[in-house]
Amino acid sequence: MFFFFLFGAKSFKKELKQYDGKRVYCPRCHNISMQYVRNWNFITVFFVPIIPFSFYKELYCPICGNHTMDANIV
Ligand SMILES: [Zn+2]
């Protein structure tokens, strides 16, 4: 039962360099703030990322947290 709290999952986002800081309109908060990001999900042990289990690219808004998958992201 104690071990239940030692494992978790965390995602890490990093802006894609090839879009050079380009911002896109966010339909949820109406700001020009959505970024193209690479998202890595890790299984964590004691809050330390150990095993990556998914990887994808998405549009992410740092203001409201809205995120969408965009098929046009290369
Ligand atoms: Zn937003």
N, CA, C, O and the ligand as a Tripos MOL2 file, in Angstrom:
@<TRIPOS>MOLECULE
protein
  297   295    75     0     0
PROTEIN
NO_CHARGES

@<TRIPOS>ATOM
      1 N           0.8240   -1.1920    0.0000 N.3       1 MET1
      2 CA          0.0000    0.0000    0.0000 C.3       1 MET1
      3 C           0.8690    1.2570    0.0000 C.2       1 MET1
      4 O           0.5210    2.2450   -0.6470 O.2       1 MET1
      5 N           1.9690    1.2330    0.7010 N.am      2 PHE2
      6 CA          2.8630    2.3740    0.7280 C.3       2 PHE2
      7 C           3.4630    2.6430   -0.6510 C.2       2 PHE2
      8 O           3.6710    3.7950   -1.0310 O.2       2 PHE2
      9 N           3.7400    1.5670   -1.3980 N.am      3 PHE3
     10 CA          4.3590    1.7070   -2.7100 C.3       3 PHE3
     11 C           3.4560    2.4120   -3.7110 C.2       3 PHE3
     12 O           3.9250    2.9360   -4.7220 O.2       3 PHE3
     13 N           2.1870    2.4220   -3.4310 N.am      4 PHE4
     14 CA          1.2370    3.0710   -4.3310 C.3       4 PHE4
     15 C           1.6020    4.5360   -4.5600 C.2       4 PHE4
     16 O           1.3600    5.0620   -5.6460 O.2       4 PHE4
     17 N           2.1680    5.1930   -3.5780 N.am      5 PHE5
     18 CA          2.4630    6.6140   -3.6760 C.3       5 PHE5
     19 C           3.8400    6.9020   -4.2750 C.2       5 PHE5
     20 O           4.1680    8.0570   -4.5420 O.2       5 PHE5
     21 N           4.6420    5.8670   -4.4850 N.am      6 LEU6
     22 CA          5.9870    6.0940   -4.9910 C.3       6 LEU6
     23 C           6.0380    6.1850   -6.5100 C.2       6 LEU6
     24 O           6.9850    6.7370   -7.0700 O.2       6 LEU6
     25 N           5.0140    5.6410   -7.1810 N.am      7 PHE7
     26 CA          4.9890    5.6400   -8.6360 C.3       7 PHE7
     27 C           3.9650    6.6510   -9.1360 C.2       7 PHE7
     28 O           2.9290    6.8780   -8.5100 O.2       7 PHE7
     29 N           4.2800    7.2450  -10.2680 N.am      8 GLY8
     30 CA          3.3430    8.1950  -10.8470 C.3       8 GLY8
     31 C           3.6680    8.4190  -12.3010 C.2       8 GLY8
     32 O           4.4970    7.7150  -12.8780 O.2       8 GLY8
     33 N           3.0240    9.3900  -12.8880 N.am      9 ALA9
     34 CA          3.2740    9.7440  -14.2790 C.3       9 ALA9
     35 C           3.3900   11.2530  -14.3720 C.2       9 ALA9
     36 O           2.7040   11.9930  -13.6670 O.2       9 ALA9
     37 N           4.2730   11.6940  -15.2600 N.am     10 LYS10
     38 CA          4.4440   13.1330  -15.4400 C.3      10 LYS10
     39 C           4.7170   13.4040  -16.8990 C.2      10 LYS10
     40 O           5.3830   12.6180  -17.5730 O.2      10 LYS10
     41 N           4.2040   14.5140  -17.3880 N.am     11 SER11
     42 CA          4.4750   14.8780  -18.7760 C.3      11 SER11
     43 C           5.4110   16.0820  -18.8150 C.2      11 SER11
     44 O           5.3310   16.9830  -17.9800 O.2      11 SER11
     45 N           6.2830   16.0720  -19.7900 N.am     12 PHE12
     46 CA          7.2230   17.1740  -19.9960 C.3      12 PHE12
     47 C           6.9610   17.7680  -21.3690 C.2      12 PHE12
     48 O           6.8720   17.0430  -22.3600 O.2      12 PHE12
     49 N           6.8380   19.0790  -21.4270 N.am     13 LYS13
     50 CA          6.5790   19.7590  -22.6860 C.3      13 LYS13
     51 C           7.7930   20.6000  -23.0600 C.2      13 LYS13
     52 O           8.3920   21.2730  -22.2200 O.2      13 LYS13
     53 N           8.1360   20.5430  -24.3360 N.am     14 LYS14
     54 CA          9.2320   21.3810  -24.8250 C.3      14 LYS14
     55 C           8.8170   21.9690  -26.1600 C.2      14 LYS14
     56 O           8.3090   21.2630  -27.0310 O.2      14 LYS14
     57 N           9.0360   23.2580  -26.3120 N.am     15 GLU15
     58 CA          8.6240   23.9300  -27.5380 C.3      15 GLU15
     59 C           9.4460   23.4260  -28.7200 C.2      15 GLU15
     60 O          10.6550   23.2180  -28.6070 O.2      15 GLU15
     61 N           8.7700   23.2320  -29.8600 N.am     16 LEU16
     62 CA          9.4540   22.7450  -31.0550 C.3      16 LEU16
     63 C          10.2600   23.8750  -31.6900 C.2      16 LEU16
     64 O           9.7350   24.9640  -31.9240 O.2      16 LEU16
     65 N          11.5320   23.6140  -31.9660 N.am     17 LYS17
     66 CA         12.4200   24.6540  -32.4640 C.3      17 LYS17
     67 C          12.0720   25.0930  -33.8770 C.2      17 LYS17
     68 O          12.2400   26.2640  -34.2200 O.2      17 LYS17
     69 N          11.5880   24.1650  -34.7050 N.am     18 GLN18
     70 CA         11.3740   24.5150  -36.1110 C.3      18 GLN18
     71 C          10.2380   25.5140  -36.3070 C.2      18 GLN18
     72 O          10.1180   26.1000  -37.3830 O.2      18 GLN18
     73 N           9.3990   25.7200  -35.2850 N.am     19 TYR19
     74 CA          8.3360   26.7160  -35.4020 C.3      19 TYR19
     75 C           8.7840   28.0790  -34.8910 C.2      19 TYR19
     76 O           8.0410   29.0510  -35.0230 O.2      19 TYR19
     77 N           9.9700   28.1770  -34.3160 N.am     20 ASP20
     78 CA         10.6200   29.4380  -34.0020 C.3      20 ASP20
     79 C           9.7440   30.3730  -33.1680 C.2      20 ASP20
     80 O           9.6360   31.5590  -33.4830 O.2      20 ASP20
     81 N           9.1290   29.8650  -32.1310 N.am     21 GLY21
     82 CA          8.3270   30.6920  -31.2320 C.3      21 GLY21
     83 C           6.9970   31.1460  -31.7980 C.2      21 GLY21
     84 O           6.3910   32.0760  -31.2670 O.2      21 GLY21
     85 N           6.5330   30.5180  -32.8550 N.am     22 LYS22
     86 CA          5.2640   30.9040  -33.4740 C.3      22 LYS22
     87 C           4.0970   30.6440  -32.5170 C.2      22 LYS22
     88 O           4.0340   29.5900  -31.8850 O.2      22 LYS22
     89 N           3.1800   31.5990  -32.4130 N.am     23 ARG23
     90 CA          2.0060   31.4700  -31.5600 C.3      23 ARG23
     91 C           0.7490   31.4040  -32.4250 C.2      23 ARG23
     92 O           0.6710   32.0300  -33.4820 O.2      23 ARG23
     93 N          -0.2200   30.6430  -31.9580 N.am     24 VAL24
     94 CA         -1.4550   30.4200  -32.7000 C.3      24 VAL24
     95 C          -2.6300   30.8210  -31.8060 C.2      24 VAL24
     96 O          -2.5350   30.7650  -30.5800 O.2      24 VAL24
     97 N          -3.7210   31.2190  -32.4230 N.am     25 TYR25
     98 CA         -4.9260   31.6290  -31.6950 C.3      25 TYR25
     99 C          -5.4960   30.4610  -30.8800 C.2      25 TYR25
    100 O          -5.6560   29.3520  -31.3890 O.2      25 TYR25
    101 N          -5.7970   30.7360  -29.6050 N.am     26 CYS26
    102 CA         -6.3930   29.7180  -28.7390 C.3      26 CYS26
    103 C          -7.9030   29.9140  -28.7140 C.2      26 CYS26
    104 O          -8.3680   30.9850  -28.3230 O.2      26 CYS26
    105 N          -8.6830   28.9150  -29.1200 N.am     27 PRO27
    106 CA        -10.1430   29.0760  -29.1700 C.3      27 PRO27
    107 C         -10.7990   29.0970  -27.7900 C.2      27 PRO27
    108 O         -11.9700   29.4620  -27.6780 O.2      27 PRO27
    109 N         -10.0830   28.7200  -26.7520 N.am     28 ARG28
    110 CA        -10.6880   28.6590  -25.4170 C.3      28 ARG28
    111 C         -10.5390   29.9700  -24.6500 C.2      28 ARG28
    112 O         -11.5120   30.4530  -24.0700 O.2      28 ARG28
    113 N          -9.3240   30.5650  -24.6350 N.am     29 CYS29
    114 CA         -9.1220   31.8000  -23.8750 C.3      29 CYS29
    115 C          -8.9600   33.0130  -24.7860 C.2      29 CYS29
    116 O          -8.7690   34.1240  -24.2910 O.2      29 CYS29
    117 N          -9.0330   32.8270  -26.1160 N.am     30 HIS30
    118 CA         -9.0070   33.9100  -27.1020 C.3      30 HIS30
    119 C          -7.7220   34.7350  -27.0420 C.2      30 HIS30
    120 O          -7.7580   35.9430  -27.2760 O.2      30 HIS30
    121 N          -6.6030   34.1120  -26.7370 N.am     31 ASN31
    122 CA         -5.2990   34.7720  -26.8160 C.3      31 ASN31
    123 C          -4.4920   34.1530  -27.9570 C.2      31 ASN31
    124 O          -4.7250   33.0120  -28.3530 O.2      31 ASN31
    125 N          -3.5400   34.9280  -28.4750 N.am     32 ILE32
    126 CA         -2.6000   34.3710  -29.4660 C.3      32 ILE32
    127 C          -1.4570   33.7690  -28.6570 C.2      32 ILE32
    128 O          -0.4020   34.3890  -28.5170 O.2      32 ILE32
    129 N          -1.6550   32.5850  -28.1330 N.am     33 SER33
    130 CA         -0.6840   32.0630  -27.1730 C.3      33 SER33
    131 C          -0.3690   30.5800  -27.3470 C.2      33 SER33
    132 O           0.5180   30.0670  -26.6650 O.2      33 SER33
    133 N          -1.0640   29.8800  -28.2350 N.am     34 MET34
    134 CA         -0.8130   28.4400  -28.3380 C.3      34 MET34
    135 C           0.5400   28.1810  -28.9840 C.2      34 MET34
    136 O           0.8940   28.8060  -29.9840 O.2      34 MET34
    137 N           1.2980   27.2440  -28.3960 N.am     35 GLN35
    138 CA          2.6380   26.9190  -28.8780 C.3      35 GLN35
    139 C           2.6550   25.4980  -29.4210 C.2      35 GLN35
    140 O           1.8810   24.6420  -28.9930 O.2      35 GLN35
    141 N           3.5530   25.2660  -30.3720 N.am     36 TYR36
    142 CA          3.7990   23.8990  -30.8380 C.3      36 TYR36
    143 C           4.7780   23.2490  -29.8700 C.2      36 TYR36
    144 O           5.9080   23.7160  -29.7310 O.2      36 TYR36
    145 N           4.3670   22.1940  -29.2110 N.am     37 VAL37
    146 CA          5.2320   21.5540  -28.2240 C.3      37 VAL37
    147 C           5.3690   20.0540  -28.5020 C.2      37 VAL37
    148 O           4.5130   19.4280  -29.1270 O.2      37 VAL37
    149 N           6.4780   19.5130  -28.0110 N.am     38 ARG38
    150 CA          6.6960   18.0670  -27.9890 C.3      38 ARG38
    151 C           6.3970   17.6150  -26.5690 C.2      38 ARG38
    152 O           6.9010   18.1980  -25.6100 O.2      38 ARG38
    153 N           5.5870   16.5900  -26.4330 N.am     39 ASN39
    154 CA          5.1400   16.1370  -25.1210 C.3      39 ASN39
    155 C           5.6690   14.7280  -24.8450 C.2      39 ASN39
    156 O           5.3940   13.7910  -25.5950 O.2      39 ASN39
    157 N           6.4240   14.5950  -23.7710 N.am     40 TRP40
    158 CA          6.9310   13.2930  -23.3400 C.3      40 TRP40
    159 C           6.2200   12.9120  -22.0500 C.2      40 TRP40
    160 O           6.1650   13.7100  -21.1140 O.2      40 TRP40
    161 N           5.6780   11.7070  -21.9910 N.am     41 ASN41
    162 CA          5.1010   11.2010  -20.7520 C.3      41 ASN41
    163 C           6.0430   10.1740  -20.1490 C.2      41 ASN41
    164 O           6.5030    9.2580  -20.8310 O.2      41 ASN41
    165 N           6.3240   10.3350  -18.8690 N.am     42 PHE42
    166 CA          7.2400    9.4430  -18.1710 C.3      42 PHE42
    167 C           6.5500    8.7980  -16.9850 C.2      42 PHE42
    168 O           5.7120    9.4140  -16.3270 O.2      42 PHE42
    169 N           6.9140    7.5440  -16.7170 N.am     43 ILE43
    170 CA          6.5730    6.9290  -15.4410 C.3      43 ILE43
    171 C           7.6360    7.3750  -14.4450 C.2      43 ILE43
    172 O           8.8300    7.2610  -14.7200 O.2      43 ILE43
    173 N           7.2170    7.8760  -13.3050 N.am     44 THR44
    174 CA          8.1610    8.3920  -12.3220 C.3      44 THR44
    175 C           8.2000    7.4960  -11.0870 C.2      44 THR44
    176 O           7.1950    6.9080  -10.6890 O.2      44 THR44
    177 N           9.3850    7.4100  -10.4970 N.am     45 VAL45
    178 CA          9.5760    6.7100   -9.2330 C.3      45 VAL45
    179 C          10.2270    7.7090   -8.2830 C.2      45 VAL45
    180 O          11.3010    8.2260   -8.5890 O.2      45 VAL45
    181 N           9.6260    7.9840   -7.1720 N.am     46 PHE46
    182 CA         10.0730    9.0320   -6.2430 C.3      46 PHE46
    183 C          10.2140   10.3690   -6.9610 C.2      46 PHE46
    184 O          11.1600   11.1150   -6.7080 O.2      46 PHE46
    185 N           9.2770   10.6740   -7.8560 N.am     47 PHE47
    186 CA          9.2360   11.9280   -8.6230 C.3      47 PHE47
    187 C          10.3990   12.0570   -9.6030 C.2      47 PHE47
    188 O          10.6360   13.1460  -10.1240 O.2      47 PHE47
    189 N          11.1230   10.9810   -9.8640 N.am     48 VAL48
    190 CA         12.2020   10.9970  -10.8420 C.3      48 VAL48
    191 C          11.7180   10.2680  -12.0960 C.2      48 VAL48
    192 O          11.3210    9.1060  -12.0140 O.2      48 VAL48
    193 N          11.7460   10.9380  -13.2650 N.am     49 PRO49
    194 CA         11.2850   10.2750  -14.4880 C.3      49 PRO49
    195 C          12.2050    9.1240  -14.8730 C.2      49 PRO49
    196 O          13.4160    9.3070  -14.9910 O.2      49 PRO49
    197 N          11.6350    7.9460  -15.0680 N.am     50 ILE50
    198 CA         12.4130    6.7430  -15.3440 C.3      50 ILE50
    199 C          12.1140    6.1960  -16.7370 C.2      50 ILE50
    200 O          13.0270    6.0380  -17.5470 O.2      50 ILE50
    201 N          10.8510    5.9060  -17.0250 N.am     51 ILE51
    202 CA         10.5000    5.1950  -18.2500 C.3      51 ILE51
    203 C           9.5850    6.0640  -19.1110 C.2      51 ILE51
    204 O           8.4740    6.3820  -18.6870 O.2      51 ILE51
    205 N          10.0290    6.4600  -20.3210 N.am     52 PRO52
    206 CA          9.1150    7.1710  -21.2200 C.3      52 PRO52
    207 C           8.1190    6.1940  -21.8330 C.2      52 PRO52
    208 O           8.5120    5.1270  -22.3060 O.2      52 PRO52
    209 N           6.8370    6.5420  -21.8320 N.am     53 PHE53
    210 CA          5.8600    5.6130  -22.3920 C.3      53 PHE53
    211 C           4.9960    6.2200  -23.4780 C.2      53 PHE53
    212 O           4.2390    5.4910  -24.1200 O.2      53 PHE53
    213 N           5.0720    7.5020  -23.7090 N.am     54 SER54
    214 CA          4.4110    8.0360  -24.8950 C.3      54 SER54
    215 C           5.0620    9.3470  -25.3010 C.2      54 SER54
    216 O           5.6730   10.0420  -24.4890 O.2      54 SER54
    217 N           4.9170    9.6570  -26.5560 N.am     55 PHE55
    218 CA          5.5860   10.8070  -27.1340 C.3      55 PHE55
    219 C           4.7050   11.3230  -28.2640 C.2      55 PHE55
    220 O           4.3220   10.5460  -29.1390 O.2      55 PHE55
    221 N           4.3800   12.5830  -28.2700 N.am     56 TYR56
    222 CA          3.5820   13.1490  -29.3560 C.3      56 TYR56
    223 C           3.7920   14.6590  -29.4050 C.2      56 TYR56
    224 O           4.3380   15.2690  -28.4860 O.2      56 TYR56
    225 N           3.3370   15.2320  -30.5120 N.am     57 LYS57
    226 CA          3.4150   16.6790  -30.6980 C.3      57 LYS57
    227 C           2.0050   17.2380  -30.6380 C.2      57 LYS57
    228 O           1.0520   16.6070  -31.0940 O.2      57 LYS57
    229 N           1.8860   18.4270  -30.0710 N.am     58 GLU58
    230 CA          0.5640   19.0200  -29.9300 C.3      58 GLU58
    231 C           0.6700   20.5280  -29.8720 C.2      58 GLU58
    232 O           1.7580   21.0920  -29.7590 O.2      58 GLU58
    233 N          -0.5000   21.1750  -29.9520 N.am     59 LEU59
    234 CA         -0.6030   22.6130  -29.7140 C.3      59 LEU59
    235 C          -1.0250   22.7870  -28.2650 C.2      59 LEU59
    236 O          -2.0020   22.1800  -27.8270 O.2      59 LEU59
    237 N          -0.2960   23.6110  -27.5150 N.am     60 TYR60
    238 CA         -0.5490   23.7790  -26.0910 C.3      60 TYR60
    239 C          -0.6370   25.2520  -25.7380 C.2      60 TYR60
    240 O           0.1820   26.0500  -26.1920 O.2      60 TYR60
    241 N          -1.6260   25.6190  -24.9310 N.am     61 CYS61
    242 CA         -1.7820   27.0020  -24.4760 C.3      61 CYS61
    243 C          -1.3240   27.0830  -23.0170 C.2      61 CYS61
    244 O          -1.9600   26.4800  -22.1530 O.2      61 CYS61
    245 N          -0.2290   27.8170  -22.7110 N.am     62 PRO62
    246 CA          0.2540   27.9060  -21.3270 C.3      62 PRO62
    247 C          -0.6390   28.7620  -20.4340 C.2      62 PRO62
    248 O          -0.5050   28.7070  -19.2110 O.2      62 PRO62
    249 N          -1.5440   29.5490  -21.0050 N.am     63 ILE63
    250 CA         -2.4010   30.4110  -20.1970 C.3      63 ILE63
    251 C          -3.5710   29.6240  -19.6220 C.2      63 ILE63
    252 O          -3.8040   29.6580  -18.4130 O.2      63 ILE63
    253 N          -4.3160   28.9110  -20.4790 N.am     64 CYS64
    254 CA         -5.5080   28.2160  -19.9890 C.3      64 CYS64
    255 C          -5.3110   26.7040  -19.9480 C.2      64 CYS64
    256 O          -6.1780   25.9990  -19.4320 O.2      64 CYS64
    257 N          -4.2050   26.1820  -20.4710 N.am     65 GLY65
    258 CA         -3.9600   24.7460  -20.4260 C.3      65 GLY65
    259 C          -4.6320   23.9630  -21.5340 C.2      65 GLY65
    260 O          -4.5790   22.7330  -21.5410 O.2      65 GLY65
    261 N          -5.2620   24.6530  -22.4710 N.am     66 ASN66
    262 CA         -5.9150   23.9750  -23.5850 C.3      66 ASN66
    263 C          -4.8600   23.3070  -24.4700 C.2      66 ASN66
    264 O          -3.8070   23.8900  -24.7240 O.2      66 ASN66
    265 N          -5.1350   22.0980  -24.9380 N.am     67 HIS67
    266 CA         -4.2100   21.4380  -25.8630 C.3      67 HIS67
    267 C          -4.9920   20.6590  -26.8930 C.2      67 HIS67
    268 O          -6.0130   20.0370  -26.5990 O.2      67 HIS67
    269 N          -4.4780   20.7120  -28.1200 N.am     68 THR68
    270 CA         -5.1170   19.9970  -29.2240 C.3      68 THR68
    271 C          -4.0630   19.3030  -30.0500 C.2      68 THR68
    272 O          -2.9520   19.8090  -30.2050 O.2      68 THR68
    273 N          -4.4030   18.1520  -30.5760 N.am     69 MET69
    274 CA         -3.5390   17.4690  -31.5240 C.3      69 MET69
    275 C          -3.7650   18.1140  -32.8760 C.2      69 MET69
    276 O          -4.9090   18.3110  -33.2860 O.2      69 MET69
    277 N          -2.7010   18.4420  -33.5650 N.am     70 ASP70
    278 CA         -2.7980   19.0510  -34.8720 C.3      70 ASP70
    279 C          -2.0960   18.1460  -35.8670 C.2      70 ASP70
    280 O          -0.9040   17.8740  -35.7260 O.2      70 ASP70
    281 N          -2.8230   17.6780  -36.8700 N.am     71 ALA71
    282 CA         -2.2610   16.7480  -37.8450 C.3      71 ALA71
    283 C          -1.2200   17.4140  -38.7300 C.2      71 ALA71
    284 O          -0.4560   16.7220  -39.4030 O.2      71 ALA71
    285 N          -1.1730   18.7380  -38.7460 N.am     72 ASN72
    286 CA         -0.2360   19.4440  -39.6280 C.3      72 ASN72
    287 C           1.1340   19.6370  -38.9940 C.2      72 ASN72
    288 O           2.0520   20.1190  -39.6590 O.2      72 ASN72
    289 N           1.2940   19.2730  -37.7270 N.am     73 ILE73
    290 CA          2.5950   19.4470  -37.0750 C.3      73 ILE73
    291 C           3.5710   18.4380  -37.6350 C.2      73 ILE73
    292 O           3.2790   17.2430  -37.6970 O.2      73 ILE73
    293 N           4.7460   18.9260  -38.0460 N.am     74 VAL74
    294 CA          5.7640   18.0100  -38.5850 C.3      74 VAL74
    295 C           6.8530   17.7510  -37.5610 C.2      74 VAL74
    296 O           7.7940   17.0060  -37.8350 O.2      74 VAL74
    297 ZN         -5.7710   29.3350  -24.0380 Zn       75 ZN75
@<TRIPOS>BOND
     1     1     2 1
     2     2     3 1
     3     3     4 2
     4     3     5 am
     5     5     6 1
     6     6     7 1
     7     7     8 2
     8     7     9 am
     9     9    10 1
    10    10    11 1
    11    11    12 2
    12    11    13 am
    13    13    14 1
    14    14    15 1
    15    15    16 2
    16    15    17 am
    17    17    18 1
    18    18    19 1
    19    19    20 2
    20    19    21 am
    21    21    22 1
    22    22    23 1
    23    23    24 2
    24    23    25 am
    25    25    26 1
    26    26    27 1
    27    27    28 2
    28    27    29 am
    29    29    30 1
    30    30    31 1
    31    31    32 2
    32    31    33 am
    33    33    34 1
    34    34    35 1
    35    35    36 2
    36    35    37 am
    37    37    38 1
    38    38    39 1
    39    39    40 2
    40    39    41 am
    41    41    42 1
    42    42    43 1
    43    43    44 2
    44    43    45 am
    45    45    46 1
    46    46    47 1
    47    47    48 2
    48    47    49 am
    49    49    50 1
    50    50    51 1
    51    51    52 2
    52    51    53 am
    53    53    54 1
    54    54    55 1
    55    55    56 2
    56    55    57 am
    57    57    58 1
    58    58    59 1
    59    59    60 2
    60    59    61 am
    61    61    62 1
    62    62    63 1
    63    63    64 2
    64    63    65 am
    65    65    66 1
    66    66    67 1
    67    67    68 2
    68    67    69 am
    69    69    70 1
    70    70    71 1
    71    71    72 2
    72    71    73 am
    73    73    74 1
    74    74    75 1
    75    75    76 2
    76    75    77 am
    77    77    78 1
    78    78    79 1
    79    79    80 2
    80    79    81 am
    81    81    82 1
    82    82    83 1
    83    83    84 2
    84    83    85 am
    85    85    86 1
    86    86    87 1
    87    87    88 2
    88    87    89 am
    89    89    90 1
    90    90    91 1
    91    91    92 2
    92    91    93 am
    93    93    94 1
    94    94    95 1
    95    95    96 2
    96    95    97 am
    97    97    98 1
    98    98    99 1
    99    99   100 2
   100    99   101 am
   101   101   102 1
   102   102   103 1
   103   103   104 2
   104   103   105 am
   105   105   106 1
   106   106   107 1
   107   107   108 2
   108   107   109 am
   109   109   110 1
   110   110   111 1
   111   111   112 2
   112   111   113 am
   113   113   114 1
   114   114   115 1
   115   115   116 2
   116   115   117 am
   117   117   118 1
   118   118   119 1
   119   119   120 2
   120   119   121 am
   121   121   122 1
   122   122   123 1
   123   123   124 2
   124   123   125 am
   125   125   126 1
   126   126   127 1
   127   127   128 2
   128   127   129 am
   129   129   130 1
   130   130   131 1
   131   131   132 2
   132   131   133 am
   133   133   134 1
   134   134   135 1
   135   135   136 2
   136   135   137 am
   137   137   138 1
   138   138   139 1
   139   139   140 2
   140   139   141 am
   141   141   142 1
   142   142   143 1
   143   143   144 2
   144   143   145 am
   145   145   146 1
   146   146   147 1
   147   147   148 2
   148   147   149 am
   149   149   150 1
   150   150   151 1
   151   151   152 2
   152   151   153 am
   153   153   154 1
   154   154   155 1
   155   155   156 2
   156   155   157 am
   157   157   158 1
   158   158   159 1
   159   159   160 2
   160   159   161 am
   161   161   162 1
   162   162   163 1
   163   163   164 2
   164   163   165 am
   165   165   166 1
   166   166   167 1
   167   167   168 2
   168   167   169 am
   169   169   170 1
   170   170   171 1
   171   171   172 2
   172   171   173 am
   173   173   174 1
   174   174   175 1
   175   175   176 2
   176   175   177 am
   177   177   178 1
   178   178   179 1
   179   179   180 2
   180   179   181 am
   181   181   182 1
   182   182   183 1
   183   183   184 2
   184   183   185 am
   185   185   186 1
   186   186   187 1
   187   187   188 2
   188   187   189 am
   189   189   190 1
   190   190   191 1
   191   191   192 2
   192   191   193 am
   193   193   194 1
   194   194   195 1
   195   195   196 2
   196   195   197 am
   197   197   198 1
   198   198   199 1
   199   199   200 2
   200   199   201 am
   201   201   202 1
   202   202   203 1
   203   203   204 2
   204   203   205 am
   205   205   206 1
   206   206   207 1
   207   207   208 2
   208   207   209 am
   209   209   210 1
   210   210   211 1
   211   211   212 2
   212   211   213 am
   213   213   214 1
   214   214   215 1
   215   215   216 2
   216   215   217 am
   217   217   218 1
   218   218   219 1
   219   219   220 2
   220   219   221 am
   221   221   222 1
   222   222   223 1
   223   223   224 2
   224   223   225 am
   225   225   226 1
   226   226   227 1
   227   227   228 2
   228   227   229 am
   229   229   230 1
   230   230   231 1
   231   231   232 2
   232   231   233 am
   233   233   234 1
   234   234   235 1
   235   235   236 2
   236   235   237 am
   237   237   238 1
   238   238   239 1
   239   239   240 2
   240   239   241 am
   241   241   242 1
   242   242   243 1
   243   243   244 2
   244   243   245 am
   245   245   246 1
   246   246   247 1
   247   247   248 2
   248   247   249 am
   249   249   250 1
   250   250   251 1
   251   251   252 2
   252   251   253 am
   253   253   254 1
   254   254   255 1
   255   255   256 2
   256   255   257 am
   257   257   258 1
   258   258   259 1
   259   259   260 2
   260   259   261 am
   261   261   262 1
   262   262   263 1
   263   263   264 2
   264   263   265 am
   265   265   266 1
   266   266   267 1
   267   267   268 2
   268   267   269 am
   269   269   270 1
   270   270   271 1
   271   271   272 2
   272   271   273 am
   273   273   274 1
   274   274   275 1
   275   275   276 2
   276   275   277 am
   277   277   278 1
   278   278   279 1
   279   279   280 2
   280   279   281 am
   281   281   282 1
   282   282   283 1
   283   283   284 2
   284   283   285 am
   285   285   286 1
   286   286   287 1
   287   287   288 2
   288   287   289 am
   289   289   290 1
   290   290   291 1
   291   291   292 2
   292   291   293 am
   293   293   294 1
   294   294   295 1
   295   295   296 2
@<TRIPOS>SUBSTRUCTURE
     1 MET1         2 RESIDUE 1 A MET
     2 PHE2         6 RESIDUE 1 A PHE
     3 PHE3        10 RESIDUE 1 A PHE
     4 PHE4        14 RESIDUE 1 A PHE
     5 PHE5        18 RESIDUE 1 A PHE
     6 LEU6        22 RESIDUE 1 A LEU
     7 PHE7        26 RESIDUE 1 A PHE
     8 GLY8        30 RESIDUE 1 A GLY
     9 ALA9        34 RESIDUE 1 A ALA
    10 LYS10       38 RESIDUE 1 A LYS
    11 SER11       42 RESIDUE 1 A SER
    12 PHE12       46 RESIDUE 1 A PHE
    13 LYS13       50 RESIDUE 1 A LYS
    14 LYS14       54 RESIDUE 1 A LYS
    15 GLU15       58 RESIDUE 1 A GLU
    16 LEU16       62 RESIDUE 1 A LEU
    17 LYS17       66 RESIDUE 1 A LYS
    18 GLN18       70 RESIDUE 1 A GLN
    19 TYR19       74 RESIDUE 1 A TYR
    20 ASP20       78 RESIDUE 1 A ASP
    21 GLY21       82 RESIDUE 1 A GLY
    22 LYS22       86 RESIDUE 1 A LYS
    23 ARG23       90 RESIDUE 1 A ARG
    24 VAL24       94 RESIDUE 1 A VAL
    25 TYR25       98 RESIDUE 1 A TYR
    26 CYS26      102 RESIDUE 1 A CYS
    27 PRO27      106 RESIDUE 1 A PRO
    28 ARG28      110 RESIDUE 1 A ARG
    29 CYS29      114 RESIDUE 1 A CYS
    30 HIS30      118 RESIDUE 1 A HIS
    31 ASN31      122 RESIDUE 1 A ASN
    32 ILE32      126 RESIDUE 1 A ILE
    33 SER33      130 RESIDUE 1 A SER
    34 MET34      134 RESIDUE 1 A MET
    35 GLN35      138 RESIDUE 1 A GLN
    36 TYR36      142 RESIDUE 1 A TYR
    37 VAL37      146 RESIDUE 1 A VAL
    38 ARG38      150 RESIDUE 1 A ARG
    39 ASN39      154 RESIDUE 1 A ASN
    40 TRP40      158 RESIDUE 1 A TRP
    41 ASN41      162 RESIDUE 1 A ASN
    42 PHE42      166 RESIDUE 1 A PHE
    43 ILE43      170 RESIDUE 1 A ILE
    44 THR44      174 RESIDUE 1 A THR
    45 VAL45      178 RESIDUE 1 A VAL
    46 PHE46      182 RESIDUE 1 A PHE
    47 PHE47      186 RESIDUE 1 A PHE
    48 VAL48      190 RESIDUE 1 A VAL
    49 PRO49      194 RESIDUE 1 A PRO
    50 ILE50      198 RESIDUE 1 A ILE
    51 ILE51      202 RESIDUE 1 A ILE
    52 PRO52      206 RESIDUE 1 A PRO
    53 PHE53      210 RESIDUE 1 A PHE
    54 SER54      214 RESIDUE 1 A SER
    55 PHE55      218 RESIDUE 1 A PHE
    56 TYR56      222 RESIDUE 1 A TYR
    57 LYS57      226 RESIDUE 1 A LYS
    58 GLU58      230 RESIDUE 1 A GLU
    59 LEU59      234 RESIDUE 1 A LEU
    60 TYR60      238 RESIDUE 1 A TYR
    61 CYS61      242 RESIDUE 1 A CYS
    62 PRO62      246 RESIDUE 1 A PRO
    63 ILE63      250 RESIDUE 1 A ILE
    64 CYS64      254 RESIDUE 1 A CYS
    65 GLY65      258 RESIDUE 1 A GLY
    66 ASN66      262 RESIDUE 1 A ASN
    67 HIS67      266 RESIDUE 1 A HIS
    68 THR68      270 RESIDUE 1 A THR
    69 MET69      274 RESIDUE 1 A MET
    70 ASP70      278 RESIDUE 1 A ASP
    71 ALA71      282 RESIDUE 1 A ALA
    72 ASN72      286 RESIDUE 1 A ASN
    73 ILE73      290 RESIDUE 1 A ILE
    74 VAL74      294 RESIDUE 1 A VAL
    75 ZN75       297 GROUP 0 **** ****
